Amino acid sequence: MSLLTIIQNVCAEIDLDQPTAVMSSADPQIGQLRVLSYRAGKDLLKDHDWSALVVSRDFTATGTIPEPAEPPSDWARYVKNSKIWNVSRLWQLNGPVEPQTWERLTILNSNPVPQIWRMLGGKLAFYPNDISETIRYEYVSKNWIALTGGTTYAETWANDTDTSRFPEDLLELSLIWRWKRAKGLDYAEELENFERAKESAIGADRAAAPMDISLPNRGQVPDNYWPGTIVVPGP
């Protein structure tokens, strides 16, 4: 589906004439639906770390604090529970540290092992920053729109043929209740339908449960486990 088909499907649902174009339409109803679809997409972006939007990024440290080009321009946030790794030293950076810890360690010119990191002025700062080391992290891109359905991504609609990088049926369901709310109509049932569909989509998109590497893979039972029963004799 595309922006055009999303708006057409929603118009059929809410009993409006289906448009032949969206971006160039002078119809205020279509213009309102386009704006509401953008808001729906922005809210979906916040609701979950959609796997389609997760980017694994490697970069070479410049020695500058903070790194001038990190994170990149499409960065929305770090993936939940993700870590920043120093690939060159094979360790995980400590952080994000609070300002007091950062100031104490940098002012004392200490050499924390592993390195520490925080966001500083909207940029990634880690200390010590040794030039030419490879750093890796994962982040969620804010570019949830695929321009003309291709591999160039953006955060706003530009063409009728643009597509969403997360489930587009969620955009339709979200758009329906938002339109009804904007018109002062009852939207409780439509909102409930959307929330149920969203939770289902998020559940399907989640990673598998983490594996406990402290236990053997077969049966998840420790080596010293004894399956018998201990009977304590009476007095």
C-alpha positions as CSV (number, residue, x, y, z in Angstrom):
1,M,0.0,0.0,0.0
2,S,0.9,3.6,-0.4
3,L,-0.1,7.0,1.0
4,L,-2.8,7.2,-1.7
5,T,-4.2,3.7,-1.1
6,I,-4.2,4.3,2.7
7,I,-6.2,7.5,2.3
8,Q,-8.5,5.8,-0.2
9,N,-9.2,2.9,2.1
10,V,-9.9,5.2,5.0
11,C,-12.2,7.3,2.9
12,A,-14.2,4.2,1.9
13,E,-14.5,3.4,5.7
14,I,-15.6,6.8,6.8
15,D,-17.9,7.4,3.7
16,L,-15.9,10.1,1.9
17,D,-15.3,10.2,-1.8
18,Q,-12.0,8.4,-2.6
19,P,-9.4,10.8,-4.0
20,T,-7.3,10.1,-7.1
21,A,-4.4,12.1,-5.5
22,V,-3.4,13.2,-2.0
23,M,-0.3,15.4,-2.1
24,S,-1.8,17.7,-4.8
25,S,-5.4,17.5,-3.6
26,A,-7.1,20.8,-2.9
27,D,-9.9,19.1,-0.9
28,P,-9.6,20.2,2.7
29,Q,-10.9,16.8,3.9
30,I,-8.0,15.0,2.1
31,G,-5.6,17.6,3.4
32,Q,-6.7,16.9,6.9
33,L,-6.4,13.1,6.5
34,R,-2.9,13.6,5.2
35,V,-1.9,15.6,8.2
36,L,-3.6,13.1,10.6
37,S,-1.8,10.2,8.8
38,Y,1.5,11.9,9.5
39,R,0.7,12.3,13.2
40,A,-0.4,8.7,13.3
41,G,2.9,7.6,11.9
42,K,4.9,9.7,14.3
43,D,3.0,8.3,17.3
44,L,3.6,4.7,16.0
45,L,7.3,5.5,15.8
46,K,7.3,6.4,19.5
47,D,5.3,3.3,20.6
48,H,7.8,0.6,19.7
49,D,11.3,-0.1,18.4
50,W,10.0,-1.5,15.0
51,S,12.5,-3.9,13.6
52,A,12.2,-2.4,10.2
53,L,13.5,0.9,11.6
54,V,16.4,-0.5,13.7
55,V,19.9,0.4,12.3
56,S,23.2,-1.2,13.4
57,R,25.8,1.5,13.1
58,D,29.6,1.2,13.1
59,F,31.8,4.3,13.0
60,T,35.5,5.1,13.5
61,A,36.3,7.3,16.5
62,T,37.6,10.7,15.6
63,G,39.1,11.5,19.0
64,T,36.7,14.4,19.4
65,I,34.4,14.8,22.4
66,P,31.5,14.7,21.5
67,E,31.6,12.9,18.2
68,P,30.5,15.5,15.6
69,A,28.6,13.1,13.4
70,E,27.1,10.7,16.0
71,P,24.4,9.9,16.1
72,P,23.4,10.4,12.5
73,S,20.7,12.8,11.3
74,D,18.0,10.1,11.1
75,W,18.5,9.0,14.7
76,A,15.4,9.0,16.8
77,R,16.6,7.1,19.9
78,Y,18.8,4.2,21.0
79,V,17.2,0.8,20.9
80,K,15.7,-0.2,24.2
81,N,18.2,-2.0,26.4
82,S,20.9,-1.8,23.7
83,K,24.5,-1.1,24.5
84,I,27.4,0.7,22.9
85,W,30.4,-1.5,22.1
86,N,34.0,-0.8,21.4
87,V,34.6,-3.4,18.7
88,S,38.3,-2.7,18.7
89,R,38.7,-3.6,22.4
90,L,35.9,-6.1,22.6
91,W,34.1,-4.4,25.5
92,Q,30.9,-2.7,26.3
93,L,31.0,1.0,27.2
94,N,29.6,2.0,30.6
95,G,26.7,4.5,30.4
96,P,24.9,6.6,30.1
97,V,26.7,8.1,33.1
98,E,25.3,11.0,35.1
99,P,26.9,14.4,34.7
100,Q,28.7,14.2,38.1
101,T,30.5,11.0,37.1
102,W,31.4,12.3,33.7
103,E,32.8,15.6,35.2
104,R,34.8,13.8,37.9
105,L,36.4,11.4,35.5
106,T,37.2,13.9,32.8
107,I,38.5,16.6,35.2
108,L,40.7,14.1,37.0
109,N,42.0,12.9,33.5
110,S,41.4,9.3,34.6
111,N,41.3,6.3,32.3
112,P,38.1,4.4,33.0
113,V,38.0,0.8,31.8
114,P,35.7,0.2,30.0
115,Q,35.1,3.7,28.6
116,I,32.1,5.8,29.7
117,W,29.5,7.5,27.5
118,R,26.7,10.0,27.6
119,M,24.8,12.3,25.3
120,L,26.3,15.8,25.3
121,G,24.7,18.6,23.3
122,G,22.7,16.1,21.4
123,K,25.8,14.2,20.3
124,L,27.4,11.0,21.5
125,A,30.3,11.6,23.9
126,F,32.5,8.8,25.2
127,Y,35.7,9.0,27.3
128,P,38.5,8.3,26.6
129,N,38.0,8.8,22.9
130,D,40.9,7.1,21.2
131,I,41.1,7.9,17.5
132,S,40.6,5.1,14.9
133,E,38.8,2.7,17.3
134,T,35.6,1.1,15.9
135,I,32.4,1.8,17.9
136,R,29.1,0.1,17.3
137,Y,25.5,0.8,18.5
138,E,21.9,0.2,17.4
139,Y,19.3,3.0,17.0
140,V,15.8,3.5,15.8
141,S,15.6,5.6,12.7
142,K,13.0,8.4,12.6
143,N,12.6,7.9,8.8
144,W,9.5,5.8,8.9
145,I,8.5,6.5,5.3
146,A,10.0,4.8,2.2
147,L,9.9,7.4,-0.7
148,T,8.0,5.9,-3.6
149,G,8.3,2.5,-1.9
150,G,12.1,2.4,-2.5
151,T,15.2,2.4,-0.3
152,T,15.4,6.1,0.2
153,Y,13.7,7.0,3.6
154,A,12.2,10.2,5.1
155,E,10.2,11.3,8.0
156,T,7.5,13.2,6.1
157,W,5.3,12.3,3.1
158,A,6.5,13.6,-0.3
159,N,4.6,11.5,-2.9
160,D,1.4,9.7,-3.3
161,T,3.4,6.5,-3.9
162,D,5.3,6.7,-0.6
163,T,4.9,3.8,1.8
164,S,5.2,3.2,5.5
165,R,8.0,1.0,6.9
166,F,5.8,-0.4,9.6
167,P,2.4,-2.1,9.2
168,E,0.2,0.2,7.1
169,D,-3.0,-1.2,8.4
170,L,-2.2,0.4,11.7
171,L,-2.0,3.8,10.0
172,E,-5.5,3.2,8.6
173,L,-6.9,2.2,11.9
174,S,-5.2,5.1,13.7
175,L,-6.4,7.5,11.0
176,I,-10.0,6.5,11.3
177,W,-10.2,7.2,15.1
178,R,-8.2,10.4,14.7
179,W,-10.6,11.7,12.0
180,K,-13.6,10.9,14.1
181,R,-12.1,12.6,17.1
182,A,-11.3,15.7,15.0
183,K,-15.0,15.8,13.8
184,G,-16.3,15.5,17.3
185,L,-17.7,12.0,16.8
186,D,-17.6,9.0,19.1
187,Y,-14.4,7.2,18.4
188,A,-14.1,4.8,21.4
189,E,-14.7,1.6,19.4
190,E,-12.3,2.6,16.6
191,L,-9.6,3.5,19.2
192,E,-10.0,0.1,20.8
193,N,-9.7,-1.7,17.5
194,F,-6.5,0.2,16.8
195,E,-5.0,-0.5,20.2
196,R,-5.7,-4.2,19.8
197,A,-4.2,-4.3,16.4
198,K,-1.2,-2.3,17.5
199,E,-0.4,-4.6,20.5
200,S,-0.7,-7.6,18.2
201,A,1.7,-6.1,15.6
202,I,4.1,-5.1,18.3
203,G,4.0,-8.7,19.8
204,A,4.7,-10.2,16.4
205,D,7.6,-7.7,15.8
206,R,9.3,-8.3,19.2
207,A,12.5,-10.3,19.4
208,A,12.4,-13.8,20.9
209,A,12.8,-14.1,24.7
210,P,16.4,-13.7,25.8
211,M,18.4,-16.9,26.3
212,D,20.0,-17.5,29.7
213,I,23.6,-18.5,28.7
214,S,24.3,-19.6,32.2
215,L,22.2,-22.7,31.6
216,P,22.7,-25.5,29.1
217,N,20.7,-25.3,26.0
218,R,19.0,-28.7,26.3
219,G,16.1,-28.4,28.7
220,Q,17.6,-25.4,30.4
221,V,18.7,-27.5,33.4
222,P,22.0,-26.9,35.4
223,D,24.6,-29.7,35.3
224,N,24.3,-30.2,39.1
225,Y,20.5,-30.5,39.0
226,W,19.1,-33.6,40.8
227,P,15.6,-34.6,39.8
228,G,14.9,-36.7,42.9
229,T,12.8,-35.9,45.9
230,I,14.2,-35.3,49.4
231,V,12.2,-36.9,52.1
232,V,12.7,-35.6,55.7
233,P,12.0,-38.4,58.2
234,G,9.6,-37.5,61.1
235,P,10.7,-37.3,64.8
